[in-house]
Amino acid sequence: MTTFFKTIVTILVLLIFSCTAYYFYDGIYNCQEFIPETSNIFEVGRGQSAAEVAADLKKEGVIQDPYPLLAYLFVTGEYKEIKSGKYLLSSRMAARDIAAALVNGDTAKVNLTFIEGWDLRDMAQYLREKNIGTENSFYAIAGFPGEDYRESITPAKEISSKFDFLKDKPLKAGLEGYLFPDTYQTSTGTDNNEIISLMLANFGNKLTSQMKNDISASGKTIYETITMASIIEKEVKTLTDKKIAAGILWKRLDSGMPLQTDASVLYGLKRDSADKIYLKDLQIDSPYNTYLNRGLPLGPICNPGIESIKAAIYPVKSDYWYYLSAPDGTTIWSKTLAEHNAAKNQYLK
């Protein structure tokens, strides 16, 4: 072999090596800017191999070539570390960035915001709109809103043993009142069971040991307290007003006076708390009708925020026995029924 021929072969080998090295380097470390950018939700199944994942990524158009990704995973020793789940991946991502997401389990996230005062019906509809399960699958775990659980032939899934604050909840009662309203970040593809577990765990964190001790010292149960908190959440707005309203409602209970709260009646009728209530509504027999029945309604009527829970635990005593909400949201307090009727004529006519 002549020196010239050897030189040509060497140059060709070096050229092939350089091109191969550049091919892998570019595929692994550089964003693919020449490719039209699309974002895909890509799912990795349990037990899938690196080769299977890479092939699926190519098939779905996330990557153009599986080899840079596979090479990177094998060189780094991470080819067996890919986590299952749903990932938000871009067609312009470098193989190294895709590998990092898959190995670190950096699954696609979704933010879910539940509003203070929402009941189970509101939450089920919201989750359905977010394409997370169906309303019935939510109710199967959390219970059906506004129903008499004592007569239910399909009671909610019983999970009281998992959370100590649920231990005094009636056996067939649902989770109304305990699904703490907040913003939750969870993985795309989550289900109702996971969301409900997150909300219950958050409730457990918010209801401190001191609060539980104070509830016990008051002679009330957590279930009774959360039921009261749910009424307060629907009836008044500010923390100051909530504490005064809680004092009034507990005082009515202690004196044997009906609570007479419109929000609980409307809940039993499966209507929005902002709806106008009519005299005929107050005559409908329901365990949530606090005009016909003395004592607390059958259970919570919504899922209260922390201010309403604290107001139910730490009410403020006053000389008031009545209140109403004016159209502008102001709470009007009255000491006597005559004062209350005068306030209704002034603000609600």
C-alpha positions as CSV (number, residue, x, y, z in Angstrom):
1,M,0.0,0.0,0.0
2,T,1.5,3.3,-1.1
3,T,2.0,6.2,1.3
4,F,-0.5,8.2,-0.8
5,F,-3.1,5.5,-0.4
6,K,-2.5,5.2,3.3
7,T,-2.9,8.9,3.6
8,I,-6.3,8.9,1.7
9,V,-7.5,6.0,4.0
10,T,-6.4,7.8,7.1
11,I,-8.2,11.0,6.0
12,L,-11.3,9.1,5.2
13,V,-11.3,7.4,8.6
14,L,-10.8,10.7,10.3
15,L,-13.5,12.3,8.3
16,I,-15.9,9.5,9.1
17,F,-15.0,9.6,12.7
18,S,-15.3,13.4,12.8
19,C,-18.7,13.3,11.1
20,T,-19.9,10.6,13.4
21,A,-18.7,12.4,16.4
22,Y,-20.3,15.6,15.2
23,Y,-23.5,13.7,14.5
24,F,-23.8,12.4,18.0
25,Y,-22.5,15.6,19.7
26,D,-25.0,17.7,17.8
27,G,-27.9,15.3,18.5
28,I,-27.1,15.0,22.1
29,Y,-26.2,18.6,23.1
30,N,-27.7,21.0,20.6
31,C,-31.4,22.0,20.2
32,Q,-32.8,21.0,16.9
33,E,-33.6,24.5,15.7
34,F,-34.1,23.5,12.1
35,I,-37.1,21.4,13.0
36,P,-40.6,22.9,13.3
37,E,-41.3,23.2,17.0
38,T,-44.2,21.1,18.4
39,S,-44.9,20.1,22.0
40,N,-46.1,16.6,22.7
41,I,-47.5,14.8,25.8
42,F,-45.5,11.6,25.6
43,E,-46.2,8.7,27.9
44,V,-43.6,6.2,29.1
45,G,-45.2,3.0,30.2
46,R,-44.0,0.9,33.1
47,G,-41.1,-1.4,32.3
48,Q,-40.4,0.1,28.9
49,S,-36.8,-0.2,27.8
50,A,-34.6,2.7,26.6
51,A,-34.8,1.3,23.0
52,E,-38.6,1.1,23.1
53,V,-38.9,4.6,24.5
54,A,-36.5,6.0,21.8
55,A,-38.4,4.2,19.1
56,D,-41.8,5.6,20.4
57,L,-40.3,9.1,20.5
58,K,-39.2,8.8,16.9
59,K,-42.6,7.4,15.9
60,E,-44.4,10.3,17.5
61,G,-42.1,12.9,15.9
62,V,-40.5,14.1,19.1
63,I,-37.0,13.1,17.9
64,Q,-35.8,12.5,14.3
65,D,-33.2,9.8,15.2
66,P,-33.1,7.5,18.3
67,Y,-29.4,6.9,18.3
68,P,-28.1,10.1,19.9
69,L,-30.5,9.6,22.8
70,L,-29.7,5.9,23.2
71,A,-25.9,6.7,23.0
72,Y,-26.2,9.3,25.7
73,L,-28.2,7.0,28.0
74,F,-25.7,4.1,27.6
75,V,-22.6,6.3,28.0
76,T,-24.1,7.9,31.2
77,G,-25.3,4.5,32.5
78,E,-28.8,5.8,32.8
79,Y,-30.5,3.6,30.2
80,K,-32.3,1.6,33.0
81,E,-33.3,4.7,35.0
82,I,-36.1,6.0,32.8
83,K,-39.3,6.7,34.9
84,S,-42.8,6.0,33.7
85,G,-45.3,8.8,33.4
86,K,-46.5,11.6,31.0
87,Y,-43.9,14.1,29.8
88,L,-44.3,17.4,28.0
89,L,-41.5,17.2,25.3
90,S,-40.6,19.6,22.5
91,S,-39.4,18.4,19.0
92,R,-36.5,20.9,19.4
93,M,-35.2,19.5,22.6
94,A,-31.6,18.1,22.7
95,A,-31.3,14.4,23.4
96,R,-29.5,15.3,26.7
97,D,-32.5,17.3,27.9
98,I,-35.0,14.6,26.9
99,A,-32.9,12.1,28.8
100,A,-32.7,14.3,31.8
101,A,-36.5,14.7,31.9
102,L,-37.1,10.9,31.5
103,V,-34.5,9.9,34.1
104,N,-35.4,12.6,36.7
105,G,-39.1,11.8,36.3
106,D,-39.8,15.4,35.3
107,T,-43.3,14.7,34.2
108,A,-45.7,17.2,32.8
109,K,-47.4,19.2,35.5
110,V,-50.9,20.8,35.8
111,N,-52.1,23.4,38.3
112,L,-55.5,22.8,39.8
113,T,-57.1,25.6,41.8
114,F,-60.1,24.9,44.1
115,I,-62.0,27.9,45.4
116,E,-62.9,28.3,49.1
117,G,-66.6,27.5,49.5
118,W,-66.8,25.1,46.5
119,D,-68.9,22.0,47.3
120,L,-68.3,18.6,45.9
121,R,-70.5,19.3,42.9
122,D,-68.3,22.4,42.0
123,M,-65.1,20.3,42.4
124,A,-66.4,17.4,40.3
125,Q,-67.4,19.7,37.4
126,Y,-64.1,21.5,37.6
127,L,-62.1,18.3,37.4
128,R,-64.2,17.1,34.5
129,E,-63.5,20.3,32.6
130,K,-59.8,19.6,33.2
131,N,-60.3,16.2,31.7
132,I,-59.6,14.5,35.0
133,G,-62.1,11.7,35.4
134,T,-65.9,11.9,35.5
135,E,-68.2,13.5,38.0
136,N,-69.5,10.1,39.0
137,S,-65.9,8.7,39.5
138,F,-65.3,11.7,41.8
139,Y,-68.5,11.2,43.8
140,A,-67.7,7.5,44.2
141,I,-64.8,8.5,46.3
142,A,-65.9,11.8,47.8
143,G,-69.6,11.2,48.2
144,F,-72.7,12.7,46.6
145,P,-73.4,16.3,47.6
146,G,-76.7,17.2,49.2
147,E,-77.9,13.7,49.7
148,D,-78.8,11.9,52.9
149,Y,-75.9,9.6,53.3
150,R,-77.8,7.6,55.9
151,E,-80.1,6.3,53.2
152,S,-77.4,5.8,50.5
153,I,-77.2,2.4,48.9
154,T,-73.9,3.4,47.3
155,P,-71.9,5.2,50.1
156,A,-68.6,6.9,49.3
157,K,-65.4,4.9,49.5
158,E,-64.5,4.6,53.2
159,I,-61.0,6.0,53.9
160,S,-61.4,7.4,57.4
161,S,-58.7,5.1,58.8
162,K,-56.1,6.8,56.7
163,F,-56.6,10.3,58.3
164,D,-57.1,10.8,62.0
165,F,-59.2,13.9,61.5
166,L,-61.9,11.7,59.8
167,K,-62.3,9.3,62.7
168,D,-65.4,11.1,64.1
169,K,-67.0,11.4,60.7
170,P,-70.2,9.3,60.4
171,L,-69.4,6.1,58.7
172,K,-71.3,6.6,55.5
173,A,-70.8,10.4,55.3
174,G,-68.8,11.7,52.3
175,L,-65.8,14.0,52.3
176,E,-67.7,17.3,51.9
177,G,-65.9,19.8,54.1
178,Y,-62.6,18.0,54.2
179,L,-61.3,18.7,50.7
180,F,-59.1,21.7,51.4
181,P,-59.5,24.5,48.8
182,D,-56.1,25.5,47.5
183,T,-53.9,25.4,44.4
184,Y,-52.3,22.0,43.7
185,Q,-49.6,21.0,41.2
186,T,-49.8,17.5,40.1
187,S,-48.7,15.4,37.2
188,T,-50.6,15.3,33.9
189,G,-52.7,12.2,33.8
190,T,-53.5,12.2,37.5
191,D,-56.8,10.8,38.7
192,N,-59.5,11.8,41.1
193,N,-58.2,9.4,43.8
194,E,-54.8,11.2,43.8
195,I,-56.3,14.7,43.8
196,I,-58.6,13.8,46.7
197,S,-55.6,12.3,48.7
198,L,-53.6,15.5,48.1
199,M,-56.5,17.6,49.4
200,L,-57.1,15.5,52.4
201,A,-53.4,15.5,53.3
202,N,-53.4,19.3,53.0
203,F,-56.4,19.5,55.3
204,G,-54.5,17.4,57.8
205,N,-51.6,19.9,57.6
206,K,-53.8,22.9,58.0
207,L,-55.7,21.5,61.0
208,T,-53.0,21.7,63.6
209,S,-52.7,19.7,66.8
210,Q,-53.5,22.8,68.8
211,M,-56.7,23.4,66.8
212,K,-57.7,19.7,67.3
213,N,-57.1,20.0,71.0
214,D,-59.2,23.2,71.2
215,I,-62.0,21.6,69.3
216,S,-62.0,18.7,71.8
217,A,-61.8,21.1,74.7
218,S,-65.0,22.9,73.4
219,G,-66.9,19.6,73.6
220,K,-67.4,19.5,69.9
221,T,-66.3,17.0,67.3
222,I,-64.2,17.9,64.2
223,Y,-67.2,16.9,62.0
224,E,-69.4,19.3,63.9
225,T,-66.8,22.1,63.7
226,I,-66.2,21.6,60.0
227,T,-70.0,21.6,59.4
228,M,-70.2,25.0,61.2
229,A,-67.2,26.3,59.3
230,S,-68.9,25.3,56.0
231,I,-72.0,27.3,56.9
232,I,-69.9,30.3,57.9
233,E,-68.0,30.1,54.6
234,K,-71.2,30.5,52.6
235,E,-72.9,33.1,54.9
236,V,-70.3,35.8,55.5
237,K,-67.0,37.1,53.9
238,T,-64.4,38.6,56.3
239,L,-62.6,36.9,59.1
240,T,-64.0,39.4,61.6
241,D,-67.6,38.8,60.5
242,K,-67.0,35.0,60.4
243,K,-66.0,34.9,64.0
244,I,-69.0,37.0,65.1
245,A,-71.4,34.9,62.9
246,A,-69.9,31.7,64.4
247,G,-70.5,33.1,67.9
248,I,-74.2,33.7,66.9
249,L,-74.7,30.3,65.4
250,W,-73.1,28.3,68.2
251,K,-75.2,30.4,70.7
252,R,-78.4,29.5,68.8
253,L,-77.5,25.8,69.0
254,D,-76.8,26.1,72.7
255,S,-80.2,27.8,73.3
256,G,-82.1,25.3,71.2
257,M,-83.0,27.9,68.6
258,P,-83.0,26.8,64.9
259,L,-79.9,28.0,62.9
260,Q,-82.1,29.3,60.1
261,T,-79.3,29.5,57.5
262,D,-80.3,29.9,53.9
263,A,-77.1,28.4,52.5
264,S,-77.7,25.0,54.1
265,V,-81.3,24.9,52.8
266,L,-80.1,25.7,49.3
267,Y,-77.4,23.0,49.5
268,G,-80.0,20.4,50.4
269,L,-82.0,21.5,47.4
270,K,-78.8,21.2,45.2
271,R,-78.9,24.8,44.3
272,D,-76.3,27.5,44.3
273,S,-75.9,29.4,47.6
274,A,-76.3,32.7,45.6
275,D,-79.8,31.7,44.5
276,K,-82.7,33.5,45.8
277,I,-84.5,31.5,48.5
278,Y,-88.3,31.4,48.6
279,L,-90.8,30.8,51.5
280,K,-91.8,27.5,49.9
281,D,-88.1,26.4,50.0
282,L,-88.2,26.7,53.8
283,Q,-91.1,24.2,54.0
284,I,-89.2,21.4,52.1
285,D,-88.3,18.5,54.4
286,S,-84.6,18.0,54.2
287,P,-81.8,17.2,56.8
288,Y,-80.2,20.4,55.6
289,N,-83.2,22.5,56.3
290,T,-82.2,24.4,59.4
291,Y,-85.5,26.2,59.6
292,L,-87.5,23.1,60.1
293,N,-84.9,21.2,62.0
294,R,-83.0,22.2,65.1
295,G,-79.3,21.6,65.4
296,L,-76.6,21.5,62.7
297,P,-77.5,20.2,59.2
298,L,-76.6,16.6,58.4
299,G,-73.1,17.5,57.4
300,P,-70.8,20.2,55.8
301,I,-72.4,22.1,52.9
302,C,-69.1,23.1,51.2
303,N,-65.4,22.9,51.7
304,P,-64.3,25.9,53.9
305,G,-61.1,27.8,53.9
306,I,-58.8,28.1,56.9
307,E,-60.4,31.4,58.1
308,S,-63.8,29.8,58.3
309,I,-62.4,26.8,60.1
310,K,-60.6,29.1,62.6
311,A,-63.8,31.1,63.1
312,A,-65.7,28.0,63.9
313,I,-63.1,27.0,66.5
314,Y,-62.5,30.5,67.9
315,P,-65.9,32.3,67.7
316,V,-66.4,35.8,69.1
317,K,-69.1,36.3,71.7
318,S,-71.5,39.2,71.1
319,D,-75.0,40.5,72.0
320,Y,-76.2,39.7,68.5
321,W,-78.6,36.9,67.6
322,Y,-79.3,37.7,64.0
323,Y,-77.4,38.9,60.8
324,L,-78.0,39.3,57.1
325,S,-75.8,40.2,54.2
326,A,-76.6,43.4,52.4
327,P,-76.4,43.5,48.6
328,D,-72.9,45.1,48.8
329,G,-71.6,42.2,51.0
330,T,-71.8,44.1,54.3
331,T,-73.0,42.1,57.2
332,I,-75.8,43.7,59.2
333,W,-76.0,42.6,62.8
334,S,-79.1,42.7,65.0
335,K,-79.8,42.0,68.7
336,T,-83.5,41.4,68.4
337,L,-85.9,39.9,65.9
338,A,-87.6,43.3,65.5
339,E,-84.2,44.8,64.6
340,H,-83.5,42.0,62.2
341,N,-86.9,42.4,60.4
342,A,-86.3,46.1,60.1
343,A,-82.9,45.4,58.5
344,K,-84.5,43.0,56.1
345,N,-87.0,45.6,55.0
346,Q,-84.2,48.2,54.6
347,Y,-81.5,46.1,52.8
348,L,-83.3,43.2,51.1
349,K,-86.5,44.7,49.7
